[in-house]
Amino acid sequence: MASSTDDREALIDPGALASFLAPVRGRLLVGVVLSGISAVVALFPFVAVAEIGRTLIEDGGAERAWTWVAIGIAAILGRTLLYGSALALCHYADADFRHHLRVRLVRHLATLPLGWFADHGSGEVKKAVADDVKNMHTIVAHYAIDLTSAIVAPLAALVYMSTVDWRFALVIVAYIAVVAAIVAPSSKRAYLTHMDDYNRAQGELGATAVELVDGIEVVKTFGEGSGLADRFHRSVDRLTEIGLLWTAAMGRPWTVMNLLFFPATMAVVICAAGSGMIGLGWIAPVEVLPFLLVGVGLPTGYLQIGQMANSLRESRLAATHLGRLMRLPGLPEPDRPQHPEGARVELDRVTFSYRDGHPVVADVSLTLEPGTVTALVGPSGSGKTTLARLISRFWDVDSGSVRVGGVDTRDLPSAELLSRVAIVFQDAVALRETVRDNIKLARPDATDTQIRAAAEAAQLHQRILQLPDGYDTVLGENGAHLSGGELQRLTIARAFLQDAPILLLDEATAHADPDAETQIQDALARLGAGRTVLVIAHRLHTVTGADQIAVLDAGRVVQLGRHDRLLSADGLYRRMWTAQHTTEGARL
């Protein structure tokens, strides 16, 4: 296993947090100044009590005592006003910080290739926009002013005690320094040893929890034999084990330190030191009082700084993750955008790879004519879905070009390209919005008449009317759900409303039952009329009527033609056709 230093370098980017805080740095500095002043002012009530005691014991001067009473009351009010102002200022800064950071994140995410979202899913977006921004909240709203108080308050107390007797102040500082020097290194070692492991264990638990939820049907069907539950339990046990080790390793030194810095312990130390100094004739008995009132709280700031270390680390981890996300290159927009003519799609010697040296699409040339249907078939992993997504520019090709209407997709504005391509993939998605809003995603300004026409064309209108509130039904609430086939028809309704000249279909009937498949196929037939259609097919009988069928194998087009010609040739297509029909016959 790598050393803890290497782990920290891998987990945290130096300077990431500071770069994100730059827009609110000015307000944070003002908050720090107010907090620093309030920390000094907060000392005066204790000084006032000490001075009142000294005054009454030494000379009984009531007038001077009342002066200190007034100073103490004014200090309490002033500290409340100053710290409250600092806290309010930093919280307002935090609200602006989170708002602007989330807006910046969403705008950057909008520039990323669609393929990034296909690879990472919603969990990565949720972590960045919600969790990471939330983890940075404490740094902006509290950390700066609390850290300032933790530093300034002991220093101000030390200055005051030095004015009373510098030797006594030095004894207290020496005690605190010795305790810290003995205990702090073991606490730091325990922190650095276990914190990275704890963070990784948390990440593993989150991943296995998502896997368990996504695969809950498998778990319930096959029980422990599925392996998902075992992985989840192992992740929980791993996190618990590391948490216990970390708590034990950190707990021992922190318990010792808190005990030695406890106010009662400090009072005993101060009384012992004071007795010795009184015996030596260095100070008068009354001069012990300021140290008892102020000195007992001197280690508090040190303890606060230690407790804030974890919040700082979480914020740095969050900032590192956000920084790496923000550095991801967005899909470049053309400097001189061009506009396509027609709906012809041309793939010219296209090569693409997810990793260097491992192409998933290799030297593919294919032309899709308007008003025709082109089918992509081939074994799993042959590059069918990747090739289809390159047309809508989920990613940019490594070499070659994809042209729509005679224009390279890299020379088309992304919004215009996507407006010309309607996509119906096999995994239909519905937002937790009304049915109406789900359909009009394709065209936000669509009228109710247009939305209804799209639903009717997708053979979904009658089903929508059966929902509790018809088109105003919020999907996912109060038991309002659509089946897999109905969700697919919802996606088709969006495509009808979009009315794009190019249509990409990725096995849209893969998860549908026979009745739903018939309805989906009828809707798709109407949707594809007169358009440039590309169909990804796993079941070959669904594309026998295609104008051309491209057979892919290992990212290359190995056969191209109509069904009859491909079936008569001795090639991959005929072997796949024979295999599928043999399997279906065996099932019957």
RODO-2510 file (C-alpha; in nm, 4 decimals, decimal comma):
residues 588
     n   res          X          Y          Z
     1     m     0,0000     0,0000     0,0000
     2     a     0,1278     0,3484    -0,0798
     3     s     0,2424     0,5732     0,1969
     4     s     0,0040     0,8107     0,3625
     5     t     0,1808     1,1057     0,2019
     6     d     0,1250     0,9638    -0,1446
     7     d    -0,2395     0,8939    -0,0585
     8     r    -0,2933     1,2508     0,0525
     9     e    -0,1374     1,3858    -0,2632
    10     a    -0,3704     1,1656    -0,4665
    11     l    -0,6775     1,2740    -0,2697
    12     i    -0,6130     1,6479    -0,2327
    13     d    -0,4953     1,9102    -0,4809
    14     p    -0,3103     2,1935    -0,3047
    15     g    -0,4677     2,5310    -0,3751
    16     a    -0,7988     2,3897    -0,4989
    17     l    -0,9956     2,5236    -0,2037
    18     a    -0,8355     2,8687    -0,2184
    19     s    -0,9216     2,9074    -0,5866
    20     f    -1,2914     2,8435    -0,5212
    21     l    -1,2965     3,0863    -0,2268
    22     a    -1,1508     3,3716    -0,4336
    23     p    -1,4885     3,5366    -0,5185
    24     v    -1,5827     3,5726    -0,1487
    25     r    -1,2330     3,6354    -0,0149
    26     g    -1,2988     4,0060     0,0461
    27     r    -1,6028     3,9431     0,2633
    28     l    -1,4233     3,6633     0,4450
    29     l    -1,1376     3,9010     0,5267
    30     v    -1,3816     4,1568     0,6690
    31     g    -1,5412     3,8772     0,8704
    32     v    -1,1972     3,7730     0,9960
    33     v    -1,1194     4,1285     1,1080
    34     l    -1,4525     4,1596     1,2904
    35     s    -1,4023     3,8175     1,4492
    36     g    -1,0505     3,9098     1,5599
    37     i    -1,1715     4,2312     1,7214
    38     s    -1,4603     4,0459     1,8860
    39     a    -1,2143     3,7892     2,0282
    40     v    -1,0151     4,0683     2,1915
    41     v    -1,3298     4,2377     2,3192
    42     a    -1,4584     3,9039     2,4544
    43     l    -1,1591     3,8967     2,6902
    44     f    -1,2593     4,2179     2,8668
    45     p    -1,5460     4,0772     3,0786
    46     f    -1,2973     3,8327     3,2350
    47     v    -1,0390     4,1085     3,2740
    48     a    -1,3089     4,3234     3,4307
    49     v    -1,3910     4,0569     3,6897
    50     a    -1,0208     4,0104     3,7654
    51     e    -0,9611     4,3833     3,7997
    52     i    -1,2720     4,4296     4,0139
    53     g    -1,1406     4,1601     4,2480
    54     r    -0,7946     4,3143     4,2622
    55     t    -0,9411     4,6598     4,3200
    56     l    -1,1700     4,5520     4,6021
    57     i    -0,9033     4,3384     4,7701
    58     e    -0,6165     4,5862     4,7371
    59     d    -0,7739     4,9288     4,8052
    60     g    -1,1538     4,8848     4,8159
    61     g    -1,2009     5,1546     4,5510
    62     a    -1,5702     5,1214     4,4628
    63     e    -1,5563     5,3920     4,1946
    64     r    -1,2820     5,2112     4,0014
    65     a    -1,4696     4,8836     4,0439
    66     w    -1,7838     5,0328     3,8901
    67     t    -1,5763     5,1538     3,5978
    68     w    -1,4689     4,7967     3,5315
    69     v    -1,8304     4,6810     3,5649
    70     a    -1,9263     4,9250     3,2874
    71     i    -1,6323     4,8095     3,0766
    72     g    -1,7372     4,4447     3,1208
    73     i    -2,0986     4,5115     3,0218
    74     a    -1,9920     4,7182     2,7207
    75     a    -1,7526     4,4407     2,6182
    76     i    -2,0296     4,1789     2,6317
    77     l    -2,2527     4,3938     2,4112
    78     g    -1,9665     4,4820     2,1779
    79     r    -1,8549     4,1222     2,1413
    80     t    -2,2110     4,0126     2,0628
    81     l    -2,2463     4,2845     1,7981
    82     l    -1,9055     4,2254     1,6391
    83     y    -1,9221     3,8452     1,6281
    84     g    -2,2854     3,8511     1,5160
    85     s    -2,1908     4,0859     1,2309
    86     a    -1,8993     3,8628     1,1314
    87     l    -2,1205     3,5537     1,1416
    88     a    -2,3966     3,7186     0,9376
    89     l    -2,1487     3,8521     0,6807
    90     c    -1,9878     3,5104     0,6342
    91     h    -2,3254     3,3372     0,6073
    92     y    -2,4376     3,5820     0,3393
    93     a    -2,1052     3,5206     0,1647
    94     d    -2,1672     3,1459     0,1946
    95     a    -2,5138     3,1773     0,0383
    96     d    -2,3662     3,3686    -0,2568
    97     f    -2,0723     3,1281    -0,2754
    98     r    -2,2942     2,8201    -0,2988
    99     h    -2,5297     2,9831    -0,5466
   100     h    -2,2574     3,1041    -0,7822
   101     l    -2,0552     2,7831    -0,7503
   102     r    -2,3565     2,5691    -0,8393
   103     v    -2,4426     2,7940    -1,1327
   104     r    -2,0814     2,7739    -1,2500
   105     l    -2,0844     2,3950    -1,2116
   106     v    -2,4080     2,3506    -1,4042
   107     r    -2,2858     2,5777    -1,6830
   108     h    -1,9658     2,3779    -1,7084
   109     l    -2,1541     2,0487    -1,7030
   110     a    -2,3636     2,1794    -1,9919
   111     t    -2,0448     2,2072    -2,2003
   112     l    -1,9271     1,8503    -2,1353
   113     p    -1,9805     1,5878    -2,4022
   114     l    -2,2976     1,3847    -2,3574
   115     g    -2,0760     1,0792    -2,3448
   116     w    -1,9355     1,1963    -2,0107
   117     f    -2,2819     1,1685    -1,8567
   118     a    -2,3323     0,8266    -2,0135
   119     d    -2,0068     0,7127    -1,8517
   120     h    -2,0546     0,8690    -1,5072
   121     g    -2,4275     0,8852    -1,4466
   122     s    -2,6277     1,1031    -1,2108
   123     g    -2,4342     1,0042    -0,8979
   124     e    -2,1274     1,2023    -1,0045
   125     v    -2,3362     1,5118    -1,0786
   126     k    -2,5228     1,4846    -0,7478
   127     k    -2,1964     1,4499    -0,5555
   128     a    -2,0536     1,7628    -0,7161
   129     v    -2,3568     1,9921    -0,7174
   130     a    -2,5030     1,8850    -0,3816
   131     d    -2,2549     1,7008    -0,1587
   132     d    -1,9266     1,8740    -0,2451
   133     v    -2,0740     2,2250    -0,2341
   134     k    -2,2398     2,1417     0,0988
   135     n    -1,9097     2,0149     0,2418
   136     m    -1,7519     2,3531     0,1641
   137     h    -2,0261     2,5398     0,3522
   138     t    -1,8549     2,5229     0,6930
   139     i    -1,5326     2,6721     0,5598
   140     v    -1,7059     2,9847     0,4317
   141     a    -1,9753     3,0288     0,6950
   142     h    -1,7799     2,9356     1,0097
   143     y    -1,4214     2,8236     0,9657
   144     a    -1,2536     3,1574     0,8918
   145     i    -1,4082     3,3474     1,1823
   146     d    -1,3876     3,0557     1,4263
   147     l    -1,0221     2,9956     1,3403
   148     t    -0,9508     3,3642     1,3905
   149     s    -1,1159     3,3584     1,7327
   150     a    -0,9256     3,0419     1,8231
   151     i    -0,5953     3,2162     1,7426
   152     v    -0,6596     3,5745     1,8553
   153     a    -0,8352     3,4996     2,1858
   154     p    -0,5396     3,3074     2,3408
   155     l    -0,2934     3,5666     2,2114
   156     a    -0,4945     3,8515     2,3638
   157     a    -0,5200     3,6588     2,6904
   158     l    -0,1449     3,5979     2,6844
   159     v    -0,0755     3,9697     2,6335
   160     y    -0,2993     4,0615     2,9277
   161     m    -0,1423     3,8002     3,1561
   162     s     0,2049     3,9204     3,0557
   163     t     0,1165     4,2704     3,1727
   164     v     0,0254     4,1254     3,5123
   165     d     0,3353     3,9021     3,5428
   166     w     0,5299     3,7755     3,2455
   167     r     0,6916     3,4938     3,4432
   168     f     0,3559     3,3469     3,5460
   169     a     0,2345     3,3776     3,1859
   170     l     0,5469     3,1965     3,0668
   171     v     0,4841     2,9076     3,3071
   172     i     0,1309     2,8571     3,1718
   173     v     0,2530     2,8739     2,8102
   174     a     0,5288     2,6255     2,8898
   175     y     0,2768     2,3812     3,0412
   176     i     0,0535     2,4022     2,7321
   177     a     0,3529     2,3637     2,4987
   178     v     0,4857     2,0559     2,6794
   179     v     0,1454     1,8837     2,6788
   180     a     0,0965     1,9614     2,3097
   181     a     0,4475     1,8447     2,2194
   182     i     0,3928     1,5112     2,3926
   183     v     0,0368     1,4352     2,2854
   184     a    -0,0099     1,6079     1,9470
   185     p     0,2318     1,3950     1,7358
   186     s     0,0517     1,0691     1,8182
   187     s    -0,2822     1,2322     1,7429
   188     k    -0,1546     1,3601     1,4083
   189     r    -0,0105     1,0197     1,3160
   190     a    -0,3406     0,8510     1,3948
   191     y    -0,5285     1,1097     1,1892
   192     l    -0,3077     1,0772     0,8835
   193     t    -0,2878     0,6974     0,9085
   194     h    -0,6610     0,6321     0,9075
   195     m    -0,8334     0,9304     0,7441
   196     d    -0,7536     0,8418     0,3830
   197     d    -0,8626     0,4829     0,4423
   198     y    -1,1827     0,6094     0,6013
   199     n    -1,2602     0,8339     0,3025
   200     r    -1,2010     0,5484     0,0596
   201     a    -1,4156     0,3140     0,2669
   202     q    -1,6940     0,5719     0,2605
   203     g    -1,6660     0,5900    -0,1170
   204     e    -1,6756     0,2123    -0,1485
   205     l    -1,9829     0,1935     0,0749
   206     g    -2,1581     0,4573    -0,1346
   207     a    -2,0813     0,2678    -0,4549
   208     t    -2,1973    -0,0670    -0,3181
   209     a    -2,5109     0,0928    -0,1730
   210     v    -2,6021     0,2283    -0,5177
   211     e    -2,5240    -0,1118    -0,6693
   212     l    -2,7449    -0,2814    -0,4105
   213     v    -3,0372    -0,0463    -0,4722
   214     d    -3,0047    -0,0790    -0,8487
   215     g    -2,9899    -0,4567    -0,8200
   216     i    -3,2451    -0,5046    -0,5427
   217     e    -3,4604    -0,7254    -0,7646
   218     v    -3,1670    -0,9612    -0,8150
   219     v    -3,0943    -0,9630    -0,4424
   220     k    -3,4539    -1,0467    -0,3525
   221     t    -3,4751    -1,3101    -0,6241
   222     f    -3,1472    -1,4909    -0,5599
   223     g    -3,0853    -1,3856    -0,2000
   224     e    -2,7325    -1,4062    -0,0700
   225     g    -2,6270    -1,5993    -0,3779
   226     s    -2,6324    -1,2812    -0,5860
   227     g    -2,3178    -1,1528    -0,4131
   228     l    -2,4495    -0,7936    -0,3996
   229     a    -2,5589    -0,8194    -0,0384
   230     d    -2,2244    -0,9725     0,0584
   231     r    -2,0325    -0,6865    -0,1024
   232     f    -2,2522    -0,4341     0,0760
   233     h    -2,2022    -0,6061     0,4130
   234     r    -1,8271    -0,6208     0,3559
   235     s    -1,8236    -0,2485     0,2771
   236     v    -2,0191    -0,1714     0,5952
   237     d    -1,7861    -0,3915     0,8003
   238     r    -1,4816    -0,2304     0,6416
   239     l    -1,6040     0,1221     0,7169
   240     t    -1,6967     0,0221     1,0729
   241     e    -1,3581    -0,1408     1,1304
   242     i    -1,1654     0,1627     1,0053
   243     g    -1,3933     0,3945     1,2009
   244     l    -1,3273     0,2030     1,5220
   245     l    -0,9518     0,1970     1,4587
   246     w    -0,9497     0,5675     1,3798
   247     t    -1,1630     0,6549     1,6826
   248     a    -0,9462     0,4475     1,9141
   249     a    -0,6206     0,5857     1,7750
   250     m    -0,7459     0,9455     1,7875
   251     g    -0,9441     0,9022     2,1062
   252     r    -0,6562     0,8133     2,3383
   253     p    -0,4385     1,1199     2,2751
   254     w    -0,7405     1,3504     2,2552
   255     t    -0,8731     1,2172     2,5863
   256     v    -0,5363     1,2805     2,7518
   257     m    -0,5134     1,6276     2,6000
   258     n    -0,8653     1,7260     2,6991
   259     l    -0,8038     1,5996     3,0510
   260     l    -0,4799     1,7964     3,0872
   261     f    -0,6375     2,1092     2,9353
   262     f    -0,9653     2,0767     3,1258
   263     p    -1,0475     2,4032     3,3104
   264     a    -1,0330     2,2280     3,6502
   265     t    -0,6900     2,0828     3,5631
   266     m    -0,5698     2,4217     3,4441
   267     a    -0,6966     2,5781     3,7668
   268     v    -0,4954     2,3257     3,9696
   269     v    -0,1825     2,3949     3,7610
   270     i    -0,2275     2,7722     3,7974
   271     c    -0,2874     2,7486     4,1705
   272     a     0,0208     2,5287     4,2108
   273     a     0,2355     2,7647     4,0036
   274     g     0,0900     3,0652     4,1844
   275     s     0,1623     2,9142     4,5247
   276     g     0,5220     2,8604     4,4241
   277     m     0,5609     3,2163     4,2995
   278     i     0,3961     3,3581     4,6105
   279     g     0,6357     3,1524     4,8227
   280     l     0,9282     3,2937     4,6264
   281     g     0,7951     3,6434     4,6746
   282     w     0,7575     3,7048     4,3009
   283     i     0,3870     3,7943     4,3083
   284     a     0,1207     3,8936     4,5557
   285     p    -0,1663     3,6506     4,6240
   286     v    -0,4203     3,8808     4,4579
   287     e    -0,2269     3,8613     4,1289
   288     v    -0,3158     3,4938     4,0939
   289     l    -0,6799     3,5932     4,0305
   290     p    -0,6313     3,7195     3,6683
   291     f    -0,4566     3,3958     3,5768
   292     l    -0,7345     3,1863     3,7280
   293     l    -0,9995     3,3779     3,5341
   294     v    -0,8168     3,4089     3,2002
   295     g    -0,5500     3,1395     3,1998
   296     v    -0,7850     2,8440     3,2420
   297     g    -0,9296     2,9129     2,8958
   298     l    -0,5959     2,9587     2,7220
   299     p    -0,5822     2,6045     2,5668
   300     t    -0,9377     2,6292     2,4339
   301     g    -0,8248     2,7812     2,1049
   302     y    -0,5719     2,5036     2,0496
   303     l    -0,8398     2,2390     2,1034
   304     q    -1,0774     2,4195     1,8660
   305     i    -0,8157     2,4249     1,5915
   306     g    -0,7688     2,0495     1,6276
   307     q    -1,1433     1,9881     1,6101
   308     m    -1,1716     2,2015     1,2944
   309     a    -0,9072     1,9975     1,1099
   310     n    -1,1585     1,7391     0,9890
   311     s    -1,3928     2,0064     0,8480
   312     l    -1,1000     2,1606     0,6651
   313     r    -1,0013     1,8244     0,5194
   314     e    -1,3537     1,7476     0,4009
   315     s    -1,3690     2,0878     0,2345
   316     r    -1,0322     2,0330     0,0655
   317     l    -1,1448     1,6913    -0,0598
   318     a    -1,4650     1,8453    -0,1964
   319     a    -1,2746     2,1321    -0,3591
   320     t    -1,0314     1,8843    -0,5157
   321     h    -1,3144     1,6822    -0,6675
   322     l    -1,4864     1,9964    -0,7954
   323     g    -1,1600     2,1324    -0,9322
   324     r    -1,0901     1,8154    -1,1287
   325     l    -1,4460     1,8213    -1,2609
   326     m    -1,4170     2,1860    -1,3631
   327     r    -1,0918     2,1109    -1,5465
   328     l    -1,2570     1,8531    -1,7692
   329     p    -1,2497     1,9924    -2,1236
   330     g    -1,5875     2,0938    -2,2544
   331     l    -1,7056     2,0091    -2,6032
   332     p    -1,5559     2,2853    -2,8163
   333     e    -1,7993     2,5104    -3,0003
   334     p    -1,7053     2,6218    -3,3532
   335     d    -1,5554     2,9674    -3,3983
   336     r    -1,7282     2,9962    -3,7354
   337     p    -2,0432     2,7857    -3,7121
   338     q    -2,1895     2,6442    -4,0307
   339     h    -2,5451     2,5390    -4,1008
   340     p    -2,6408     2,2078    -4,2638
   341     e    -2,8565     2,1587    -4,5668
   342     g    -3,0762     1,8527    -4,5637
   343     a    -3,0634     1,5480    -4,3382
   344     r    -2,7985     1,3314    -4,5015
   345     v    -2,5614     1,1707    -4,2485
   346     e    -2,2117     1,0678    -4,3565
   347     l    -1,9516     0,8844    -4,1514
   348     d    -1,6166     0,9148    -4,3263
   349     r    -1,3446     0,6793    -4,1995
   350     v    -1,4502     0,7350    -3,8388
   351     t    -1,2271     0,6042    -3,5608
   352     f    -1,2968     0,6519    -3,1916
   353     s    -1,1579     0,5100    -2,8667
   354     y    -1,2387     0,5581    -2,4999
   355     r    -0,8756     0,4866    -2,4155
   356     d    -0,5716     0,5537    -2,6293
   357     g    -0,4760     0,2543    -2,8380
   358     h    -0,8053     0,0694    -2,7897
   359     p    -1,0457     0,1832    -3,0661
   360     v    -1,4087     0,0739    -3,0278
   361     v    -1,4956     0,2150    -3,3723
   362     a    -1,2339     0,1736    -3,6422
   363     d    -1,2284     0,3267    -3,9910
   364     v    -1,6070     0,3187    -4,0390
   365     s    -1,7548     0,4762    -4,3520
   366     l    -2,1323     0,4816    -4,3897
   367     t    -2,3924     0,7044    -4,5536
   368     l    -2,7497     0,7466    -4,4262
   369     e    -2,9793     0,8968    -4,6877
   370     p    -3,2902     1,1015    -4,5994
   371     g    -3,6102     0,8984    -4,6094
   372     t    -3,4274     0,5675    -4,5538
   373     v    -3,3740     0,3309    -4,2627
   374     t    -3,0249     0,2070    -4,1803
   375     a    -2,9840    -0,0705    -3,9251
   376     l    -2,6736    -0,1381    -3,7180
   377     v    -2,6365    -0,4995    -3,6068
   378     g    -2,3567    -0,7032    -3,4591
   379     p    -2,2419    -0,8888    -3,1484
   380     s    -2,2449    -0,7191    -2,8083
   381     g    -1,9513    -0,4836    -2,7761
   382     s    -1,9109    -0,4394    -3,1504
   383     g    -1,9508    -0,0581    -3,1257
   384     k    -2,3132    -0,0109    -3,2390
   385     t    -2,4258     0,2264    -2,9640
   386     t    -2,0972     0,4169    -2,9697
   387     l    -2,1251     0,4705    -3,3443
   388     a    -2,4824     0,5978    -3,3119
   389     r    -2,3857     0,8369    -3,0343
   390     l    -2,1007     0,9798    -3,2388
   391     i    -2,3644     1,1116    -3,4809
   392     s    -2,5194     1,3217    -3,2037
   393     r    -2,1687     1,4151    -3,0875
   394     f    -2,1646     1,2446    -2,7513
   395     w    -1,7916     1,2567    -2,8138
   396     d    -1,5671     1,3929    -3,0881
   397     v    -1,4114     1,1346    -3,3174
   398     d    -1,0404     1,0595    -3,2938
   399     s    -1,0027     1,0657    -3,6715
   400     g    -1,2256     1,0908    -3,9744
   401     s    -1,5454     1,2955    -3,9661
   402     v    -1,9187     1,2795    -3,9052
   403     r    -2,1184     1,5092    -4,1344
   404     v    -2,4828     1,6111    -4,1047
   405     g    -2,6283     1,7925    -4,4020
   406     g    -2,2800     1,8210    -4,5497
   407     v    -2,1328     1,9904    -4,2396
   408     d    -1,8862     1,8328    -3,9976
   409     t    -2,0588     1,8004    -3,6593
   410     r    -1,7620     1,9823    -3,5023
   411     d    -1,8537     2,2860    -3,7139
   412     l    -2,2158     2,2789    -3,5954
   413     p    -2,3329     2,4546    -3,2773
   414     s    -2,4236     2,1829    -3,0273
   415     a    -2,7752     2,3166    -2,9782
   416     e    -2,8440     2,3127    -3,3512
   417     l    -2,7066     1,9600    -3,3928
   418     l    -2,9190     1,8234    -3,1097
   419     s    -3,2266     2,0017    -3,2430
   420     r    -3,1830     1,8102    -3,5699
   421     v    -3,1393     1,4689    -3,4061
   422     a    -3,4105     1,2896    -3,2077
   423     i    -3,2848     1,0056    -2,9891
   424     v    -3,4894     0,7144    -2,8554
   425     f    -3,2666     0,4842    -2,6504
   426     q    -3,3719     0,1594    -2,4879
   427     d    -3,3475     0,2998    -2,1337
   428     a    -3,6338     0,5491    -2,1244
   429     v    -3,6119     0,8196    -1,8579
   430     a    -3,8944     1,0251    -1,7059
   431     l    -3,8406     1,3214    -1,4769
   432     r    -4,0346     1,3678    -1,1547
   433     e    -4,2543     1,6226    -1,3300
   434     t    -4,5982     1,6248    -1,4880
   435     v    -4,6601     1,4149    -1,7964
   436     r    -4,7046     1,7387    -1,9910
   437     d    -4,3650     1,8730    -1,8810
   438     n    -4,1987     1,5390    -1,9555
   439     i    -4,3235     1,5458    -2,3136
   440     k    -4,2510     1,9128    -2,3762
   441     l    -3,8826     1,8679    -2,2848
   442     a    -3,8376     1,8375    -2,6597
   443     r    -3,9975     2,1772    -2,7189
   444     p    -4,0595     2,3934    -2,4088
   445     d    -4,2870     2,6348    -2,5968
   446     a    -4,5192     2,3609    -2,7280
   447     t    -4,8929     2,4142    -2,6888
   448     d    -5,1283     2,1684    -2,5220
   449     t    -5,2672     2,0800    -2,8647
   450     q    -4,9211     1,9931    -2,9945
   451     i    -4,8410     1,7910    -2,6810
   452     r    -5,1646     1,5940    -2,7159
   453     a    -5,0984     1,5313    -3,0853
   454     a    -4,7519     1,3953    -3,0003
   455     a    -4,8980     1,1677    -2,7321
   456     e    -5,1647     1,0410    -2,9731
   457     a    -4,9027     0,9709    -3,2392
   458     a    -4,7048     0,7733    -2,9806
   459     q    -5,0235     0,5814    -2,8836
   460     l    -4,9973     0,7131    -2,5274
   461     h    -5,2880     0,9596    -2,5079
   462     q    -5,5497     0,7151    -2,3778
   463     r    -5,3127     0,5847    -2,1101
   464     i    -5,2403     0,9390    -1,9950
   465     l    -5,6111     1,0093    -1,9541
   466     q    -5,6306     0,7113    -1,7164
   467     l    -5,3771     0,8696    -1,4803
   468     p    -5,5192     1,0522    -1,1719
   469     d    -5,4697     1,4029    -1,3141
   470     g    -5,4223     1,3235    -1,6814
   471     y    -5,1480     1,5339    -1,8355
   472     d    -5,1013     1,7153    -1,5019
   473     t    -5,0112     1,3934    -1,3188
   474     v    -4,6682     1,4100    -1,1563
   475     l    -4,4916     1,0865    -1,2407
   476     g    -4,3621     0,9021    -0,9373
   477     e    -4,6058     1,0602    -0,6890
   478     n    -4,9073     0,8933    -0,5274
   479     g    -4,8504     0,5725    -0,7183
   480     a    -4,8579     0,7406    -1,0611
   481     h    -4,6196     0,5314    -1,2693
   482     l    -4,5796     0,4246    -1,6303
   483     s    -4,4654     0,0806    -1,7373
   484     g    -4,1438     0,0297    -1,9322
   485     g    -4,3286     0,0194    -2,2634
   486     e    -4,5287     0,3308    -2,1707
   487     l    -4,2131     0,5157    -2,0755
   488     q    -4,0697     0,4241    -2,4126
   489     r    -4,3780     0,5681    -2,5824
   490     l    -4,3326     0,8829    -2,3710
   491     t    -3,9848     0,9150    -2,5203
   492     i    -4,1314     0,8623    -2,8671
   493     a    -4,3867     1,1369    -2,7965
   494     r    -4,0970     1,3714    -2,7219
   495     a    -3,9405     1,2772    -3,0541
   496     f    -4,2691     1,3454    -3,2359
   497     l    -4,2867     1,6872    -3,0704
   498     q    -3,9223     1,7621    -3,1542
   499     d    -3,9914     1,6809    -3,5203
   500     a    -3,6210     1,6391    -3,5975
   501     p    -3,5185     1,5246    -3,9480
   502     i    -3,2763     1,2606    -3,8108
   503     l    -3,3886     0,9790    -3,5809
   504     l    -3,1622     0,7479    -3,3783
   505     l    -3,3224     0,4362    -3,2278
   506     d    -3,1302     0,2105    -2,9907
   507     e    -3,3403    -0,1084    -2,9679
   508     a    -3,6408     0,0858    -2,8444
   509     t    -3,8437    -0,2329    -2,7896
   510     a    -3,5785    -0,4249    -2,5968
   511     h    -3,7634    -0,4194    -2,2628
   512     a    -4,1204    -0,4271    -2,3931
   513     d    -4,3677    -0,7132    -2,3727
   514     p    -4,5242    -0,8376    -2,7002
   515     d    -4,8311    -0,6097    -2,6794
   516     a    -4,6233    -0,3037    -2,5952
   517     e    -4,3691    -0,3964    -2,8638
   518     t    -4,6404    -0,3875    -3,1295
   519     q    -4,7585    -0,0453    -3,0149
   520     i    -4,4030     0,0883    -3,0017
   521     q    -4,3211    -0,0485    -3,3471
   522     d    -4,6350     0,1152    -3,4920
   523     a    -4,5442     0,4468    -3,3292
   524     l    -4,1861     0,4245    -3,4525
   525     a    -4,3022     0,3475    -3,8058
   526     r    -4,5040     0,6684    -3,8111
   527     l    -4,2224     0,8622    -3,6441
   528     g    -3,9612     0,7483    -3,8950
   529     a    -4,1619     0,8283    -4,2062
   530     g    -3,9651     1,0660    -4,4295
   531     r    -3,6723     1,0974    -4,1901
   532     t    -3,3139     0,9752    -4,1859
   533     v    -3,3396     0,6801    -3,9491
   534     l    -3,0632     0,4797    -3,7818
   535     v    -3,1767     0,1728    -3,5864
   536     i    -2,9587    -0,0277    -3,3501
   537     a    -3,1017    -0,3792    -3,3511
   538     h    -3,0283    -0,6846    -3,1410
   539     r    -3,3222    -0,8864    -3,2747
   540     l    -3,2615    -0,9160    -3,6463
   541     h    -3,6243    -0,9876    -3,7425
   542     t    -3,7130    -0,6274    -3,6486
   543     v    -3,4949    -0,4787    -3,9276
   544     t    -3,5541    -0,7106    -4,2213
   545     g    -3,7243    -0,4246    -4,4052
   546     a    -3,4394    -0,1746    -4,3572
   547     d    -3,2996    -0,0049    -4,6672
   548     q    -2,9506    -0,1068    -4,5620
   549     i    -2,8040    -0,3110    -4,2801
   550     a    -2,4506    -0,2476    -4,1553
   551     v    -2,2968    -0,5424    -3,9735
   552     l    -2,0348    -0,4414    -3,7161
   553     d    -1,7728    -0,6625    -3,5627
   554     a    -1,4965    -0,5336    -3,3335
   555     g    -1,5767    -0,1759    -3,4319
   556     r    -1,5593    -0,2319    -3,8099
   557     v    -1,8268    -0,2632    -4,0772
   558     v    -1,7751    -0,6164    -4,2071
   559     q    -2,0931    -0,6379    -4,4186
   560     l    -2,3342    -0,3879    -4,5732
   561     g    -2,6517    -0,4479    -4,7707
   562     r    -3,0199    -0,5450    -4,7533
   563     h    -3,1491    -0,8386    -4,5552
   564     d    -3,1922    -1,0793    -4,8471
   565     r    -2,8453    -1,0214    -4,9851
   566     l    -2,6785    -1,0478    -4,6447
   567     l    -2,8689    -1,3653    -4,5645
   568     s    -2,7581    -1,5273    -4,8892
   569     a    -2,3931    -1,4434    -4,8237
   570     d    -2,1740    -1,6583    -4,6028
   571     g    -2,0963    -1,4059    -4,3333
   572     l    -2,1551    -1,2869    -3,9799
   573     y    -2,5104    -1,1709    -4,0510
   574     r    -2,6256    -1,5163    -4,1605
   575     r    -2,4575    -1,6795    -3,8619
   576     m    -2,6317    -1,4374    -3,6265
   577     w    -2,9664    -1,4918    -3,8011
   578     t    -2,9294    -1,8693    -3,7794
   579     a    -2,8265    -1,8541    -3,4138
   580     q    -3,1218    -1,6332    -3,3172
   581     h    -3,3775    -1,8432    -3,5014
   582     t    -3,2321    -2,1663    -3,3672
   583     t    -3,2602    -2,0291    -3,0127
   584     e    -3,6155    -1,9051    -3,0676
   585     g    -3,7143    -2,2423    -3,2168
   586     a    -3,5715    -2,4237    -2,9180
   587     r    -3,7734    -2,2022    -2,6834
   588     l    -4,0905    -2,2786    -2,8749
***
